[in-house]
Amino acid sequence: MSVTVVLAGGGKMGGAMLAGWLERGLMPSEILVVEPHADIAVSLADTYRVKVVGHPEDVPADAQPAIVVFAVKPQVLADVVPAYTRFLDIHPVFLSVAAGRTIASLEDLLGGDAAIVRAMPNTPAAIGRGITVGCANGHVTDVQRTACMGLLEAVGEVAWVDDEALMDAVTAVSGSGPAYVFLLAECLADAGVDAGLPADLALRLATATVAGAGELLYRSDDLPHVLRENVTSPGGTTAAALAVLMDSKGLGTLLSSAVSAAAHRSRELAKP
């Protein structure tokens, strides 16, 4: 079987990655998905024309993947991974996007000689605009790292860190970050209603403003503080609002506390 990638888990993140791989030119025949939920399995097979099986033991015996991707929920990872030790003899790289699960925990499940990449993507991967941070153990070759990067780049930008301890902060900033932005849109819409706008108009204004500002930031060569200053006329309406948001108890302080709390929780989740 000419399988290049075995994808364990075809849920939201796994499905987003699968779509990105196919758009980047990976052939459906090169991918095999293991998805136990029948409705998801049928949908993936129909939509993407890939082979989908229900359980790891259903993977054909002659499959020799170069990459095994774990895109399952962190709480079930320990139950899922051991079934893939059958591939250890062909020396694939194991790429995990399970939040909070350390390389050491995967080495315990796969063996200390396994080539492992731990990655933290975020939900904008669903539209190809995610950002993923990866960290590899010492058994990952340059070729394997490049192959993993190619898969991860299919859903957005990729950065790498050598110190795995940084992954908790990565999770708190980019992994959880989309929720902070969505909350900003919610709060901005609610504030618009409080200021007298109809709810539907307030939501439309807030959504378009957050999305448009994000796109401007993405496309611009200017740093965030420069873009902020460009909007802020001295003594104007924006300056009045920013005086509140940039107060000592304002947005910066709140976000710092929020990221700290998320990073702390990430470290807790990593414990056995």
C-alpha positions as CSV (number, residue, x, y, z in Angstrom):
1,M,0.0,0.0,0.0
2,S,1.5,3.4,-1.0
3,V,0.4,5.2,2.1
4,T,2.5,8.2,3.1
5,V,0.4,9.5,6.0
6,V,-1.7,7.7,8.5
7,L,-4.0,10.1,10.2
8,A,-5.4,9.0,13.6
9,G,-8.5,11.1,14.2
10,G,-10.6,12.8,11.5
11,G,-12.4,15.4,13.8
12,K,-12.2,19.2,13.4
13,M,-8.4,19.5,13.5
14,G,-7.7,16.3,11.7
15,G,-10.3,17.1,9.0
16,A,-8.9,20.6,8.5
17,M,-5.4,19.1,8.1
18,L,-6.6,16.5,5.7
19,A,-8.3,19.2,3.5
20,G,-5.1,21.2,3.5
21,W,-2.9,18.3,2.5
22,L,-5.1,17.5,-0.4
23,E,-5.2,21.1,-1.5
24,R,-1.4,21.1,-1.4
25,G,-1.2,18.2,-3.8
26,L,-1.0,15.1,-1.6
27,M,-3.0,12.4,-3.4
28,P,-6.0,10.7,-1.6
29,S,-4.3,7.3,-2.2
30,E,-1.3,8.5,-0.1
31,I,-3.5,9.1,3.0
32,L,-5.3,6.6,5.3
33,V,-7.5,7.9,8.0
34,V,-8.4,6.0,11.2
35,E,-11.7,7.4,12.5
36,P,-13.9,5.3,14.9
37,H,-17.0,7.5,14.6
38,A,-19.0,6.1,11.7
39,D,-20.7,9.4,10.7
40,I,-17.4,11.3,10.5
41,A,-15.7,8.4,8.7
42,V,-18.4,8.3,6.0
43,S,-18.3,12.0,5.6
44,L,-14.5,12.1,5.1
45,A,-14.5,9.2,2.7
46,D,-17.3,10.8,0.6
47,T,-15.9,14.3,0.7
48,Y,-12.2,13.6,0.2
49,R,-12.2,10.2,-1.5
50,V,-9.6,8.9,1.0
51,K,-9.6,5.4,2.6
52,V,-11.0,5.5,6.1
53,V,-11.0,2.6,8.5
54,G,-12.6,2.4,11.9
55,H,-9.7,1.1,14.1
56,P,-5.9,0.9,13.9
57,E,-6.0,-2.9,13.5
58,D,-8.0,-2.3,10.3
59,V,-5.0,-0.6,8.7
60,P,-3.7,-2.9,6.0
61,A,-0.6,-4.9,7.0
62,D,1.4,-3.7,4.0
63,A,0.9,0.0,4.9
64,Q,4.2,1.6,5.5
65,P,3.6,5.3,6.4
66,A,6.4,7.8,6.6
67,I,4.3,9.9,9.0
68,V,1.7,8.9,11.6
69,V,-0.4,11.9,12.8
70,F,-2.2,11.8,16.1
71,A,-5.1,14.3,15.9
72,V,-7.1,12.9,18.8
73,K,-8.3,14.4,22.0
74,P,-5.6,14.6,24.7
75,Q,-7.6,12.5,27.2
76,V,-7.7,9.5,24.8
77,L,-4.2,9.7,23.4
78,A,-2.8,7.2,25.9
79,D,-5.4,4.7,24.7
80,V,-4.8,5.4,21.0
81,V,-1.0,5.5,20.6
82,P,0.0,1.9,21.6
83,A,-1.9,0.5,18.6
84,Y,0.5,2.3,16.3
85,T,3.7,0.7,17.7
86,R,3.3,-1.8,14.9
87,F,4.9,0.8,12.7
88,L,8.1,1.3,14.8
89,D,10.1,-1.1,12.7
90,I,9.7,1.1,9.6
91,H,10.9,4.2,11.5
92,P,8.2,6.8,10.7
93,V,7.9,10.1,12.5
94,F,5.0,10.4,14.9
95,L,3.4,13.9,14.7
96,S,1.1,14.7,17.6
97,V,-1.3,17.7,17.7
98,A,-2.9,16.6,21.0
99,A,-2.8,19.6,23.2
100,G,-0.7,19.4,26.4
101,R,0.7,16.0,25.8
102,T,4.5,16.0,26.1
103,I,7.1,14.4,24.0
104,A,8.1,12.3,27.1
105,S,4.6,11.0,27.4
106,L,4.7,9.9,23.8
107,E,8.1,8.3,24.2
108,D,6.7,6.3,27.2
109,L,3.9,5.0,24.9
110,L,6.0,4.4,21.8
111,G,9.5,3.8,23.1
112,G,12.5,6.0,23.7
113,D,13.8,5.6,20.1
114,A,10.7,6.8,18.4
115,A,11.0,10.0,16.2
116,I,8.4,12.4,17.7
117,V,7.2,15.9,16.8
118,R,4.8,17.6,19.2
119,A,2.8,20.4,17.5
120,M,0.3,23.0,18.7
121,P,-2.0,24.3,15.9
122,N,-4.9,26.6,16.4
123,T,-8.5,26.6,15.0
124,P,-7.9,29.1,12.1
125,A,-6.3,26.0,10.5
126,A,-9.8,25.2,9.4
127,I,-9.5,28.0,6.8
128,G,-5.8,27.6,6.1
129,R,-4.9,30.6,8.3
130,G,-3.7,28.8,11.4
131,I,-0.3,29.0,13.0
132,T,1.4,25.9,14.4
133,V,4.5,25.6,16.6
134,G,6.4,22.4,16.5
135,C,9.0,20.8,18.8
136,A,11.0,17.7,17.8
137,N,12.8,15.1,19.8
138,G,16.4,14.1,19.1
139,H,15.4,11.1,16.9
140,V,13.7,13.2,14.2
141,T,15.8,13.5,11.1
142,D,16.1,16.7,9.0
143,V,14.0,14.9,6.3
144,Q,11.3,14.0,8.8
145,R,11.2,17.5,10.2
146,T,10.8,18.9,6.7
147,A,8.0,16.4,5.9
148,C,6.2,17.4,9.1
149,M,6.6,21.0,8.3
150,G,5.1,20.4,4.9
151,L,2.0,18.8,6.5
152,L,1.6,21.6,9.0
153,E,2.1,24.4,6.5
154,A,-0.9,23.1,4.6
155,V,-3.1,24.8,7.2
156,G,-1.1,28.0,7.9
157,E,2.2,29.2,9.2
158,V,4.7,27.1,11.1
159,A,7.3,28.0,13.8
160,W,9.7,25.7,15.7
161,V,11.1,25.8,19.2
162,D,13.9,23.7,20.6
163,D,12.8,24.1,24.3
164,E,9.6,22.1,24.8
165,A,8.9,24.0,28.0
166,L,7.8,26.9,25.8
167,M,4.9,24.9,24.4
168,D,2.8,25.8,27.4
169,A,3.1,29.5,26.6
170,V,2.5,28.7,22.9
171,T,-0.7,27.0,23.9
172,A,-1.8,29.9,26.0
173,V,-1.1,32.5,23.3
174,S,-1.9,31.0,19.9
175,G,-3.6,27.7,20.8
176,S,-6.2,29.4,23.1
177,G,-5.8,32.8,21.5
178,P,-8.7,32.6,18.9
179,A,-11.1,32.3,21.8
180,Y,-9.8,35.6,23.2
181,V,-10.4,37.3,19.8
182,F,-13.9,35.8,19.6
183,L,-14.7,37.1,23.1
184,L,-13.5,40.5,22.0
185,A,-16.0,40.5,19.2
186,E,-18.7,39.4,21.6
187,C,-17.9,42.1,24.1
188,L,-17.6,44.8,21.4
189,A,-21.0,43.8,20.1
190,D,-22.5,43.9,23.6
191,A,-20.9,47.3,24.2
192,G,-22.5,48.6,21.0
193,V,-25.9,47.5,22.2
194,D,-25.3,49.2,25.5
195,A,-24.4,52.4,23.5
196,G,-27.8,52.2,21.8
197,L,-27.2,50.2,18.6
198,P,-29.6,47.4,17.5
199,A,-28.2,44.0,18.4
200,D,-27.9,42.8,14.8
201,L,-26.1,45.9,13.6
202,A,-23.8,45.9,16.7
203,L,-22.8,42.3,15.9
204,R,-22.2,43.0,12.3
205,L,-20.0,46.0,13.1
206,A,-18.1,44.1,15.7
207,T,-17.5,41.1,13.6
208,A,-16.4,43.0,10.5
209,T,-14.2,45.3,12.6
210,V,-12.4,42.4,14.3
211,A,-12.0,40.5,11.1
212,G,-10.9,43.5,9.1
213,A,-8.4,44.7,11.6
214,G,-7.0,41.2,11.9
215,E,-6.6,41.0,8.1
216,L,-5.0,44.5,8.0
217,L,-2.5,43.4,10.7
218,Y,-1.8,40.2,8.8
219,R,-1.1,42.0,5.6
220,S,0.7,45.1,6.9
221,D,4.5,45.4,7.4
222,D,3.8,47.7,10.5
223,L,3.9,46.4,14.0
224,P,0.7,46.3,16.0
225,H,1.5,49.4,18.1
226,V,2.1,51.4,14.9
227,L,-1.2,50.4,13.4
228,R,-2.8,51.3,16.7
229,E,-1.2,54.7,16.7
230,N,-2.3,55.3,13.1
231,V,-5.9,55.0,14.2
232,T,-5.5,57.2,17.3
233,S,-5.8,61.0,16.8
234,P,-4.7,63.0,19.9
235,G,-7.7,63.9,22.0
236,G,-10.1,62.0,19.7
237,T,-12.6,59.2,20.3
238,T,-10.1,56.4,20.0
239,A,-7.7,58.0,22.4
240,A,-10.6,58.3,24.9
241,A,-11.3,54.6,24.6
242,L,-7.7,53.5,24.8
243,A,-7.2,55.5,27.9
244,V,-9.6,53.0,29.5
245,L,-8.2,49.9,27.8
246,M,-4.6,50.8,28.5
247,D,-5.2,51.6,32.1
248,S,-3.2,49.7,34.7
249,K,-6.2,47.4,35.2
250,G,-7.1,47.4,31.5
251,L,-6.8,45.0,28.6
252,G,-3.0,44.4,28.8
253,T,-3.2,43.3,32.5
254,L,-6.2,41.1,31.8
255,L,-4.6,39.4,28.9
256,S,-1.4,38.8,30.8
257,S,-3.4,37.2,33.6
258,A,-5.4,35.1,31.1
259,V,-2.3,33.8,29.3
260,S,-0.6,33.0,32.6
261,A,-3.7,31.0,33.7
262,A,-3.8,29.1,30.4
263,A,-0.1,28.3,30.5
264,H,-0.5,27.1,34.1
265,R,-3.4,24.9,33.1
266,S,-1.4,23.5,30.2
267,R,1.3,22.5,32.6
268,E,-1.3,20.8,34.8
269,L,-2.7,18.9,31.9
270,A,0.7,17.6,30.9
271,K,1.1,15.8,34.3
272,P,0.2,12.0,34.3
